[in-house]
Amino acid sequence: MLHVIDHPLIHQELSMARAPKTSSCDFRAAVRRIACLMTPRVCENLPTIPQEVETPLETMIGKILLRKITLVPILRAGLGFLDGFLDLIPHASVVHLGIKRNEITLAAETYYAKLPHDWDQREVVVLDPMLATGGSAISAIDQLKKAGAKNIRFACLVAAPEGVRAFEAQHPDVPIYTAALDRCLSQSGYILPGLGDAGDRLFDT
């Protein structure tokens, strides 16, 4: 299921991020702020369990998360999207997954994966700023499910309808959260209107 997070502060930050004259420093800051603003919505339905809490005045029953949160940024652009989530979930663990798109075939190719084994104890949030063809995201979810992950959601900055359709066809059980659903893909597989290459703009390369 697709969730487009419609928020005026996200619109403002995303407009700045889209502008080609925005510096790498300002682009990184905007992406980080958008990630912060997205985090509550992405995590709003995480399961909790009751826990006794001692306040300064009395004892009450509070709530804690049932499972720990694991953030999985898809390298390299996912790293720039990670910081905003960590700002609000500093206790989250981070698992890195390196996937790159072959610029000729547009196919996803994995070059790094170091995955834990206790996936049944984790709520997994996969992070990648761009959902274009969907290849990298689908490959990431494929690998995580094969490793045993079950509680997975995917968060991106900008999505293309083609990528959403491809993703949902392969992983209909994984919800997608995005700050914007753009018009379409170009013939070369880039999102339109998009914001350019997120990795290059994040790291000034």
N, CA, C and O of each residue as an XYZ file, in Angstrom:
820
protein
N       0.843     -1.198      0.000
C       0.000      0.000      0.000
C       0.882      1.254      0.000
O       1.875      1.338      0.723
N       0.493      2.213     -0.824
C       1.258      3.456     -0.940
C       0.698      4.518     -0.003
O      -0.509      4.756      0.031
N       1.594      5.158      0.764
C       1.228      6.265      1.643
C       2.033      7.499      1.215
O       3.252      7.531      1.385
N       1.366      8.500      0.667
C       2.028      9.766      0.326
C       1.817     10.708      1.506
O       0.683     11.048      1.844
N       2.909     11.123      2.127
C       2.824     11.944      3.333
C       2.697     13.408      2.927
O       3.664     14.046      2.510
N       1.486     13.916      3.059
C       1.158     15.274      2.610
C       1.266     16.229      3.799
O       0.396     16.257      4.669
N       2.344     17.009      3.820
C       2.574     17.917      4.951
C       3.213     19.203      4.420
O       4.147     19.134      3.621
N       2.736     20.359      4.841
C       3.270     21.621      4.292
C       4.769     21.809      4.539
O       5.464     22.367      3.690
N       5.271     21.359      5.671
C       6.702     21.509      5.930
C       7.529     20.610      5.015
O       8.626     20.980      4.596
N       6.996     19.424      4.707
C       7.676     18.548      3.752
C       7.666     19.178      2.365
O       8.676     19.141      1.662
N       6.536     19.757      1.964
C       6.455     20.418      0.654
C       7.523     21.506      0.527
O       8.179     21.624     -0.507
N       7.686     22.288      1.576
C       8.663     23.371      1.534
C      10.086     22.844      1.390
O      10.855     23.325      0.558
N      10.427     21.854      2.207
C      11.782     21.293      2.154
C      12.042     20.595      0.814
O      13.135     20.692      0.257
N      11.031     19.895      0.310
C      11.207     19.185     -0.952
C      11.365     20.151     -2.117
O      12.119     19.879     -3.051
N      10.668     21.266     -2.068
C      10.823     22.271     -3.123
C      12.251     22.803     -3.158
O      12.810     23.025     -4.232
N      12.839     23.006     -1.982
C      14.220     23.463     -1.931
C      15.165     22.373     -2.441
O      16.127     22.662     -3.151
N      14.887     21.124     -2.077
C      15.746     20.021     -2.504
C      15.701     19.821     -4.018
O      16.701     19.434     -4.623
N      14.570     20.078     -4.620
C      14.443     19.894     -6.076
C      15.234     20.929     -6.864
O      15.698     20.639     -7.966
N      15.394     22.123     -6.322
C      16.029     23.217     -7.064
C      17.484     22.878     -7.400
O      18.246     22.512     -6.505
N      17.884     22.991     -8.667
C      19.247     22.611     -9.061
C      20.335     23.484     -8.457
O      21.483     23.051     -8.350
N      19.993     24.717     -8.057
C      21.008     25.602     -7.487
C      21.207     25.384     -5.985
O      22.077     26.015     -5.385
N      20.423     24.511     -5.375
C      20.602     24.212     -3.953
C      21.936     23.495     -3.756
O      22.212     22.497     -4.422
N      22.750     23.998     -2.854
C      24.074     23.410     -2.625
C      23.954     22.017     -2.024
O      22.906     21.645     -1.496
N      25.035     21.253     -2.110
C      25.056     19.915     -1.527
C      24.777     19.965     -0.030
O      24.048     19.125      0.498
N      25.352     20.941      0.646
C      25.149     21.108      2.091
C      23.677     21.349      2.406
O      23.121     20.725      3.310
N      23.047     22.256      1.659
C      21.641     22.566      1.896
C      20.738     21.412      1.470
O      19.694     21.180      2.078
N      21.137     20.694      0.431
C      20.372     19.532     -0.015
C      20.363     18.454      1.075
O      19.316     17.893      1.397
N      21.542     18.176      1.634
C      21.640     17.189      2.718
C      20.757     17.588      3.895
O      20.060     16.753      4.471
N      20.794     18.865      4.242
C      20.008     19.352      5.374
C      18.511     19.212      5.099
O      17.748     18.841      5.992
N      18.089     19.508      3.873
C      16.673     19.395      3.519
C      16.210     17.945      3.565
O      15.132     17.648      4.079
N      17.026     17.044      3.028
C      16.685     15.616      3.047
C      16.593     15.114      4.487
O      15.706     14.330      4.825
N      17.505     15.566      5.320
C      17.479     15.155      6.729
C      16.202     15.645      7.420
O      15.577     14.903      8.179
N      15.823     16.887      7.155
C      14.607     17.419      7.774
C      13.361     16.693      7.268
O      12.443     16.423      8.042
N      13.326     16.376      5.978
C      12.188     15.629      5.435
C      12.094     14.260      6.093
O      11.005     13.810      6.450
N      13.239     13.599      6.254
C      13.243     12.290      6.910
C      12.698     12.393      8.334
O      11.932     11.535      8.771
N      13.091     13.439      9.054
C      12.567     13.665     10.406
C      11.049     13.813     10.388
O      10.346     13.234     11.216
N      10.558     14.595      9.433
C       9.129     14.845      9.350
C       8.350     13.593      8.943
O       7.183     13.446      9.305
N       8.985     12.694      8.198
C       8.340     11.472      7.758
C       8.306     10.399      8.850
O       7.410      9.556      8.866
N       9.273     10.433      9.752
C       9.451      9.346     10.714
C       8.196      9.007     11.524
O       7.855      7.828     11.615
N       7.495      9.977     12.116
C       6.298      9.614     12.895
C       5.250      8.873     12.079
O       4.611      7.949     12.584
N       5.064      9.268     10.814
C       4.070      8.599      9.972
C       4.536      7.186      9.606
O       3.744      6.244      9.629
N       5.807      7.045      9.271
C       6.336      5.734      8.905
C       6.200      4.748     10.068
O       5.971      3.557      9.855
N       6.341      5.247     11.286
C       6.342      4.375     12.463
C       5.040      4.404     13.260
O       4.990      3.871     14.368
N       3.994      5.011     12.723
C       2.801      5.276     13.529
C       2.059      4.026     13.991
O       1.374      4.076     15.012
N       2.172      2.914     13.279
C       1.416      1.721     13.669
C       2.308      0.567     14.132
O       1.909     -0.595     14.054
N       3.505      0.881     14.611
C       4.368     -0.166     15.150
C       3.713     -0.777     16.384
O       3.173     -0.046     17.215
N       3.748     -2.102     16.522
C       3.101     -2.738     17.681
C       3.838     -2.438     18.987
O       5.065     -2.337     19.020
N       3.061     -2.298     20.055
C       3.617     -2.017     21.380
C       3.103     -3.033     22.389
O       2.146     -3.760     22.123
N       3.749     -3.076     23.547
C       3.310     -3.908     24.660
C       3.287     -3.039     25.911
O       4.034     -2.065     25.995
N       2.441     -3.376     26.885
C       2.383     -2.572     28.117
C       3.613     -2.796     28.990
O       4.183     -3.887     29.016
N       4.011     -1.751     29.699
C       5.123     -1.849     30.651
C       4.853     -0.926     31.835
O       4.421      0.215     31.669
N       5.114     -1.437     33.018
C       4.921     -0.631     34.228
C       5.975      0.469     34.300
O       7.164      0.223     34.096
N       5.520      1.686     34.592
C       6.408      2.847     34.666
C       6.188      3.549     36.005
O       5.054      3.780     36.426
N       7.291      3.879     36.657
C       7.219      4.615     37.926
C       7.450      6.096     37.635
O       8.557      6.487     37.266
N       6.423      6.915     37.795
C       6.564      8.357     37.614
C       6.954      8.984     38.962
O       6.962      8.276     39.969
N       7.273     10.268     39.017
C       7.578     10.901     40.305
C       6.408     10.864     41.284
O       6.597     11.076     42.482
N       5.193     10.595     40.781
C       4.015     10.648     41.644
C       3.346      9.296     41.880
O       2.780      9.062     42.948
N       3.408      8.411     40.895
C       2.736      7.121     41.067
C       3.207      6.137     40.001
O       4.004      6.470     39.124
N       2.695      4.933     40.105
C       2.993      3.897     39.122
C       1.876      3.847     38.082
O       0.696      3.955     38.414
N       2.272      3.680     36.810
C       1.290      3.603     35.734
C       1.713      2.522     34.746
O       2.812      1.973     34.832
N       0.833      2.233     33.821
C       1.164      1.301     32.744
C       1.391      2.106     31.472
O       0.470      2.716     30.929
N       2.626      2.092     31.013
C       2.977      2.761     29.767
C       3.067      1.760     28.621
O       2.582      0.635     28.736
N       3.683      2.167     27.522
C       3.840      1.294     26.363
C       5.274      1.381     25.846
O       5.891      2.446     25.858
N       5.784      0.251     25.396
C       7.080      0.212     24.737
C       6.928     -0.581     23.442
O       5.964     -1.327     23.275
N       7.874     -0.419     22.534
C       7.817     -1.146     21.268
C       7.961     -2.646     21.496
O       8.745     -3.088     22.335
N       7.198     -3.408     20.745
C       7.271     -4.867     20.831
C       8.593     -5.388     20.294
O       9.189     -6.300     20.867
N       9.048     -4.808     19.194
C      10.300     -5.232     18.573
C      11.187     -4.017     18.329
O      10.685     -2.907     18.148
N      12.489     -4.219     18.324
C      13.419     -3.113     18.077
C      13.378     -2.709     16.609
O      13.076     -3.515     15.730
N      13.689     -1.454     16.371
C      13.664     -0.909     15.018
C      15.034     -1.057     14.374
O      16.057     -0.739     14.981
N      15.042     -1.543     13.141
C      16.272     -1.644     12.364
C      16.106     -0.847     11.083
O      15.196     -1.109     10.296
N      16.975      0.117     10.875
C      16.963      0.937      9.667
C      17.937      0.345      8.657
O      19.078      0.030      8.993
N      17.478      0.196      7.419
C      18.322     -0.407      6.375
C      18.460      0.580      5.220
O      17.654      0.554      4.291
N      19.475      1.453      5.264
C      19.697      2.354      4.131
C      20.344      1.603      2.968
O      21.291      0.841      3.157
N      19.820      1.830      1.765
C      20.439      1.259      0.572
C      21.557      2.201      0.151
O      21.304      3.353     -0.198
N      22.784      1.717      0.184
C      23.943      2.548     -0.152
C      23.901      2.928     -1.631
O      23.467      2.130     -2.462
N      24.356      4.160     -1.972
C      24.915      5.094     -1.012
C      23.930      6.180     -0.621
O      24.042      6.780      0.448
N      22.952      6.431     -1.507
C      22.035      7.548     -1.279
C      21.209      7.370     -0.010
O      20.796      8.355      0.602
N      20.966      6.129      0.386
C      20.194      5.882      1.595
C      20.843      6.444      2.838
O      20.161      6.713      3.827
N      22.171      6.628      2.801
C      22.876      7.176      3.961
C      22.420      8.599      4.259
O      22.289      8.976      5.424
N      22.181      9.382      3.228
C      21.741     10.760      3.437
C      20.319     10.850      3.946
O      19.927     11.865      4.522
N      19.545      9.800      3.741
C      18.164      9.725      4.202
C      18.095      9.159      5.622
O      17.099      9.332      6.324
N      19.167      8.484      6.030
C      19.218      7.801      7.323
C      19.243      8.760      8.508
O      18.575      8.516      9.514
N      19.996      9.835      8.403
C      20.261     10.695      9.561
C      18.983     11.248     10.190
O      18.874     11.311     11.415
N      18.026     11.644      9.368
C      16.784     12.196      9.907
C      15.995     11.172     10.704
O      15.363     11.518     11.702
N      16.022      9.928     10.281
C      15.341      8.870     11.039
C      16.067      8.616     12.352
O      15.426      8.411     13.383
N      17.394      8.628     12.326
C      18.159      8.418     13.560
C      17.986      9.569     14.545
O      18.088      9.376     15.756
N      17.724     10.766     14.024
C      17.483     11.897     14.921
C      16.307     11.613     15.852
O      16.333     11.991     17.023
N      15.267     10.940     15.325
C      14.077     10.657     16.121
C      14.078      9.254     16.711
O      13.346      8.983     17.663
N      14.892      8.359     16.157
C      14.976      6.987     16.680
C      16.443      6.661     16.941
O      17.002      5.792     16.272
N      17.079      7.336     17.897
C      18.512      7.144     18.115
C      18.890      5.747     18.589
O      20.045      5.339     18.468
N      17.919      5.015     19.128
C      18.202      3.666     19.617
C      18.116      2.619     18.515
O      18.395      1.447     18.763
N      17.739      3.011     17.312
C      17.596      2.051     16.211
C      18.945      1.476     15.814
O      19.968      2.157     15.879
N      18.936      0.218     15.402
C      20.139     -0.374     14.827
C      20.149     -0.092     13.327
O      19.106      0.192     12.738
N      21.324     -0.169     12.714
C      21.472      0.154     11.297
C      22.155     -1.004     10.575
O      23.230     -1.451     10.973
N      21.523     -1.475      9.525
C      22.079     -2.541      8.678
C      22.304     -1.956      7.292
O      21.377     -1.412      6.691
N      23.523     -2.063      6.778
C      23.842     -1.474      5.474
C      23.684     -2.510      4.360
O      24.085     -3.665      4.498
N      23.095     -2.065      3.268
C      22.893     -2.918      2.106
C      23.323     -2.138      0.869
O      22.724     -1.117      0.533
N      24.353     -2.619      0.200
C      24.890     -1.926     -0.967
C      24.318     -2.467     -2.263
O      24.598     -3.602     -2.649
N      23.519     -1.656     -2.930
C      22.912     -2.038     -4.212
C      23.083     -0.866     -5.169
O      22.786      0.275     -4.818
N      23.555     -1.142     -6.361
C      23.689     -0.082     -7.360
C      22.925     -0.463     -8.620
O      22.719     -1.642     -8.909
N      22.510      0.560     -9.365
C      21.794      0.333    -10.607
C      22.769      0.335    -11.766
O      23.530      1.287    -11.942
N      22.748     -0.728    -12.557
C      23.548     -0.776    -13.772
C      23.002      0.280    -14.731
O      21.847      0.207    -15.152
N      23.832      1.257    -15.073
C      23.361      2.390    -15.870
C      22.991      2.005    -17.299
O      22.345      2.783    -18.001
N      23.396      0.806    -17.738
C      23.061      0.361    -19.093
C      21.785     -0.485    -19.081
O      20.850     -0.223    -19.838
N      21.759     -1.503    -18.212
C      20.602     -2.402    -18.164
C      19.531     -1.926    -17.181
O      18.392     -2.389    -17.236
N      19.890     -1.001    -16.278
C      19.040     -0.502    -15.193
C      18.739     -1.568    -14.144
O      17.920     -1.343    -13.253
N      19.398     -2.735    -14.242
C      19.181     -3.817    -13.280
C      19.910     -3.520    -11.973
O      20.954     -2.867    -11.976
N      19.358     -4.001    -10.852
C      19.966     -3.800     -9.538
C      21.055     -4.831     -9.307
O      20.860     -6.018     -9.569
N      22.209     -4.377     -8.814
C      23.345     -5.256     -8.541
C      23.815     -5.046     -7.102
O      24.126     -3.921     -6.711
N      23.868     -6.115     -6.317
C      24.294     -6.021     -4.918
C      25.808     -6.126     -4.823
O      26.407     -7.026     -5.411
N      26.430     -5.212     -4.088
C      27.877     -5.266     -3.895
C      28.265     -5.340     -2.423
O      29.437     -5.551     -2.111
N      27.304     -5.170     -1.503
C      27.608     -5.295     -0.076
C      26.336     -5.654      0.684
O      25.284     -5.044      0.494
N      26.459     -6.662      1.550
C      25.329     -7.047      2.409
C      25.881     -7.729      3.654
O      26.533     -8.768      3.559
N      25.624     -7.153      4.805
C      26.021     -7.755      6.080
C      24.776     -7.752      6.958
O      24.435     -6.744      7.578
N      24.101     -8.908      6.998
C      22.786     -8.977      7.609
C      22.811     -9.791      8.905
O      23.521    -10.793      8.992
N      22.033     -9.364      9.919
C      21.915    -10.131     11.163
C      21.011    -11.347     10.962
O      20.542    -11.600      9.852
N      20.770    -12.100     12.040
C      19.976    -13.317     11.931
C      18.651    -13.249     12.692
O      17.741    -14.025     12.401
N      18.523    -12.347     13.652
C      17.335    -12.313     14.505
C      16.247    -11.397     13.951
O      15.763    -10.512     14.656
N      15.862    -11.602     12.700
C      14.920    -10.710     12.040
C      13.541    -10.756     12.663
O      12.794     -9.781     12.576
N      13.185    -11.873     13.291
C      11.855    -11.970     13.893
C      11.686    -11.018     15.073
O      10.563    -10.774     15.516
N      12.783    -10.484     15.581
C      12.744     -9.555     16.701
C      12.884     -8.096     16.252
O      13.109     -7.213     17.080
N      12.754     -7.843     14.959
C      13.021     -6.515     14.422
C      11.868     -5.970     13.578
O      11.212     -6.711     12.845
N      11.637     -4.670     13.696
C      10.802     -3.918     12.760
C      11.760     -3.248     11.782
O      12.622     -2.469     12.189
N      11.611     -3.545     10.512
C      12.592     -3.121      9.512
C      12.047     -1.971      8.665
O      10.944     -2.047      8.125
N      12.840     -0.910      8.562
C      12.495      0.216      7.688
C      13.614      0.366      6.664
O      14.731      0.755      7.006
N      13.310      0.056      5.418
C      14.283      0.185      4.330
C      14.228      1.614      3.804
O      13.149      2.153      3.558
N      15.399      2.222      3.634
C      15.483      3.636      3.265
C      16.218      3.821      1.939
O      17.337      3.337      1.768
N      15.588      4.515      1.017
C      16.235      4.888     -0.243
C      15.523      6.129     -0.757
O      14.308      6.081     -0.949
N      16.220      7.241     -0.989
C      15.535      8.475     -1.378
C      14.672      8.357     -2.628
O      13.634      9.011     -2.726
N      15.094      7.525     -3.590
C      14.391      7.479     -4.866
C      13.812      6.088     -5.143
O      14.528      5.089     -5.074
N      12.518      6.030     -5.456
C      11.907      4.799     -5.954
C      11.588      5.056     -7.417
O      10.517      5.557     -7.758
N      12.543      4.702     -8.278
C      12.417      5.003     -9.706
C      11.852      3.789    -10.446
O      10.635      3.648    -10.561
N      12.722      2.916    -10.946
C      12.246      1.690    -11.588
C      11.759      0.683    -10.554
O      10.975     -0.214    -10.865
N      12.232      0.843     -9.324
C      11.886     -0.093     -8.264
C      12.875     -1.233     -8.123
O      12.758     -2.038     -7.199
N      13.845     -1.319     -9.017
C      14.782     -2.442     -9.017
C      15.569     -2.603     -7.733
O      15.644     -3.702     -7.184
N      16.164     -1.506     -7.240
C      16.978     -1.589     -6.031
C      16.128     -1.929     -4.812
O      16.520     -2.751     -3.984
N      14.971     -1.297     -4.705
C      14.097     -1.544     -3.565
C      13.596     -2.985     -3.559
O      13.587     -3.636     -2.515
N      13.183     -3.478     -4.713
C      12.708     -4.855     -4.812
C      13.812     -5.833     -4.456
O      13.582     -6.798     -3.729
N      15.023     -5.583     -4.972
C      16.161     -6.447     -4.658
C      16.469     -6.449     -3.170
O      16.767     -7.495     -2.593
N      16.397     -5.268     -2.545
C      16.659     -5.166     -1.112
C      15.645     -5.977     -0.304
O      16.018     -6.723      0.600
N      14.362     -5.824     -0.637
C      13.320     -6.558      0.085
C      13.460     -8.055     -0.164
O      13.263     -8.854      0.751
N      13.800     -8.445     -1.393
C      14.035     -9.859     -1.694
C      15.084    -10.443     -0.752
O      14.888    -11.508     -0.167
N      16.199     -9.727     -0.615
C      17.295    -10.228      0.223
C      16.915    -10.266      1.699
O      17.274    -11.204      2.410
N      16.193     -9.254      2.158
C      15.803     -9.215      3.564
C      14.814    -10.329      3.895
O      14.917    -10.966      4.943
N      13.860    -10.561      3.003
C      12.902    -11.642      3.229
C      13.599    -12.999      3.206
O      13.290    -13.874      4.015
N      14.534    -13.169      2.284
C      15.284    -14.426      2.210
C      16.064    -14.662      3.492
O      16.243    -15.805      3.914
N      16.531    -13.574      4.116
C      17.285    -13.686      5.368
C      16.372    -13.929      6.566
O      16.844    -14.283      7.646
N      15.046    -13.738      6.374
C      14.107    -14.010      7.462
C      13.301    -12.821      7.946
O      12.484    -12.970      8.854
N      13.506    -11.641      7.368
C      12.756    -10.463      7.799
C      11.292    -10.579      7.386
O      10.985    -11.033      6.283
N      10.392    -10.168      8.276
C       8.954    -10.245      8.012
C       8.253     -8.900      8.190
O       7.335     -8.571      7.438
N       8.680     -8.137      9.170
C       8.022     -6.863      9.489
C       8.773     -5.735      8.793
O       9.651     -5.106      9.384
N       8.422     -5.483      7.532
C       9.190     -4.572      6.686
C       8.299     -3.458      6.165
O       7.137     -3.672      5.819
N       8.876     -2.256      6.118
C       8.237     -1.136      5.427
C       9.326     -0.384      4.668
O      10.503     -0.463      5.020
N       8.928      0.344      3.627
C       9.883      1.029      2.765
C       9.580      2.522      2.757
O       8.427      2.923      2.599
N      10.610      3.344      2.928
C      10.450      4.794      2.943
C      11.350      5.424      1.889
O      12.524      5.073      1.767
N      10.785      6.363      1.125
C      11.565      7.072      0.117
C      11.164      8.531      0.084
O      10.132      8.929      0.623
N      11.998      9.307     -0.555
C      11.762     10.748     -0.667
C      10.806     11.052     -1.815
O       9.836     11.794     -1.658
N      11.102     10.464     -2.973
C      10.315     10.694     -4.188
C      10.108      9.348     -4.882
O      11.033      8.539     -4.962
N       8.899      9.112     -5.379
C       8.585      7.861     -6.073
C       7.989      8.141     -7.447
O       7.330      9.159     -7.657
N       8.230      7.225     -8.374
C       7.598      7.268     -9.693
C       6.496      6.212     -9.736
O       6.646      5.152     -9.130
N       5.389      6.476    -10.439
C       4.306      5.490    -10.523
C       4.773      4.131    -11.029
O       4.294      3.096    -10.569
N       5.716      4.134    -11.984
C       6.227      2.871    -12.528
C       6.928      2.048    -11.451
O       6.769      0.829    -11.381
N       7.706      2.731    -10.614
C       8.402      2.038     -9.534
C       7.446      1.504     -8.486
O       7.627      0.403     -7.964
N       6.422      2.296     -8.181
C       5.420      1.861     -7.204
C       4.712      0.607     -7.701
O       4.529     -0.347     -6.945
N       4.312      0.607     -8.983
C       3.614     -0.563     -9.537
C       4.506     -1.798     -9.518
O       4.053     -2.886     -9.162
N       5.768     -1.637     -9.896
C       6.688     -2.778     -9.906
C       6.910     -3.308     -8.495
O       6.915     -4.518     -8.270
N       7.092     -2.394     -7.549
C       7.325     -2.774     -6.154
C       6.111     -3.516     -5.596
O       6.252     -4.578     -4.991
N       4.926     -2.956     -5.800
C       3.720     -3.571     -5.247
C       3.412     -4.917     -5.888
O       2.817     -5.784     -5.248
N       3.810     -5.104     -7.150
C       3.601     -6.384     -7.809
C       4.446     -7.481     -7.172
O       4.027     -8.637     -7.101
N       5.646     -7.110     -6.705
C       6.560     -8.088     -6.113
C       6.374     -8.226     -4.604
O       6.531     -9.315     -4.052
N       6.041     -7.127     -3.943
C       5.939     -7.137     -2.480
C       4.682     -6.391     -2.012
O       4.784     -5.329     -1.398
N       3.513     -6.941     -2.299
C       2.265     -6.260     -1.923
C       2.063     -6.131     -0.420
O       1.232     -5.343      0.031
N       2.822     -6.904      0.358
C       2.690     -6.874      1.819
C       3.541     -5.798      2.473
O       3.434     -5.580      3.680
N       4.385     -5.121      1.702
C       5.307     -4.118      2.255
C       4.775     -2.718      1.941
O       4.720     -2.340      0.770
N       4.384     -1.941      2.950
C       3.877     -0.586      2.686
C       4.987      0.353      2.228
O       6.133      0.241      2.663
N       4.632      1.274      1.348
C       5.553      2.289      0.840
C       5.147      3.638      1.417
O       3.977      4.017      1.366
N       6.119      4.359      1.965
C       5.901      5.717      2.457
C       6.783      6.655      1.647
O       7.991      6.440      1.545
N       6.191      7.690      1.073
C       6.964      8.632      0.277
C       6.520     10.059      0.558
O       5.378     10.303      0.947
N       7.442     11.002      0.356
C       7.107     12.412      0.513
C       6.442     12.968     -0.735
O       5.779     14.003     -0.671
N       6.611     12.289     -1.885
C       6.009     12.772     -3.131
C       5.891     11.648     -4.136
O       6.789     10.816     -4.263
N       4.773     11.626     -4.853
C       4.600     10.722     -5.992
C       4.687     11.585     -7.250
O       3.779     12.361     -7.547
N       5.794     11.437     -7.984
C       6.033     12.270     -9.157
C       5.336     11.714    -10.396
O       4.622     10.715    -10.317
N       5.547     12.369    -11.550
C       4.745     12.102    -12.747
C       5.084     10.773    -13.424
O       4.199      9.949    -13.657
N       6.373     10.566    -13.739
C       6.748      9.382    -14.512
C       8.263      9.233    -14.527
O       8.988     10.016    -13.915
N       8.727      8.199    -15.247
C      10.151      8.003    -15.483
C      10.531      8.504    -16.870
O       9.736      8.441    -17.808
N      11.760      9.003    -16.984
C      12.287      9.366    -18.291
C      12.715      8.088    -19.022
O      12.701      7.006    -18.435
N      13.088      8.207    -20.277
C      13.531      7.043    -21.041
C      14.791      6.436    -20.456
O      15.058      5.250    -20.650
N      15.565      7.236    -19.742
C      16.794      6.723    -19.120
C      16.574      6.246    -17.690
O      17.531      5.883    -17.005
N      15.314      6.244    -17.229
C      15.006      5.677    -15.919
C      15.104      6.629    -14.757
O      15.179      6.196    -13.607
N      15.105      7.946    -15.037
C      15.139      8.931    -13.956
C      13.729      9.474    -13.704
O      12.916      9.577    -14.622
N      13.458      9.817    -12.447
C      12.143     10.307    -12.066
C      11.935     11.733    -12.585
O      12.823     12.579    -12.484
N      10.751     11.981    -13.139
C      10.360     13.324    -13.601
C       9.145     13.808    -12.810
O       8.185     13.047    -12.683
N       9.131     15.035    -12.271
C      10.222     16.019    -12.366
C      11.443     15.678    -11.509
O      12.546     16.133    -11.811
N      11.266     14.887    -10.450
C      12.408     14.412     -9.682
C      13.235     15.489     -9.033
O      12.778     16.612     -8.820
N      14.475     15.122     -8.719
C      15.414     16.079     -8.128
C      16.848     15.778     -8.536
O      17.797     16.220     -7.889
N      16.996     15.010     -9.630
C      18.332     14.649    -10.086
C      18.817     13.380     -9.406
O      18.031     12.621     -8.839
N      20.127     13.161     -9.470
C      20.732     11.997     -8.817
C      20.924     12.300     -7.334
O      21.777     13.112     -6.976
N      20.143     11.661     -6.471
C      20.184     11.977     -5.037
C      21.548     11.712     -4.442
O      22.020     12.497     -3.618
N      22.202     10.618     -4.838
C      23.523     10.313     -4.303
C      24.541     11.371     -4.660
O      25.301     11.812     -3.797
N      24.573     11.786     -5.907
C      25.510     12.830     -6.332
C      25.244     14.137     -5.603
O      26.180     14.825     -5.196
N      23.982     14.481     -5.438
C      23.658     15.766     -4.789
C      23.928     15.713     -3.293
O      24.309     16.720     -2.696
N      23.734     14.551     -2.683
C      24.010     14.417     -1.255
C      25.498     14.554     -0.951
O      25.892     15.193      0.025
N      26.319     13.939     -1.809
C      27.736     13.849     -1.509
C      28.629     14.693     -2.428
O      29.855     14.579     -2.405
N      27.976     15.549     -3.245
C      28.686     16.513     -4.076
C      29.700     15.819     -4.989
O      30.874     16.186     -5.045
N      29.198     14.794     -5.709
C      30.074     14.062     -6.629
C      29.552     14.177     -8.053
O      30.152     13.627     -8.977
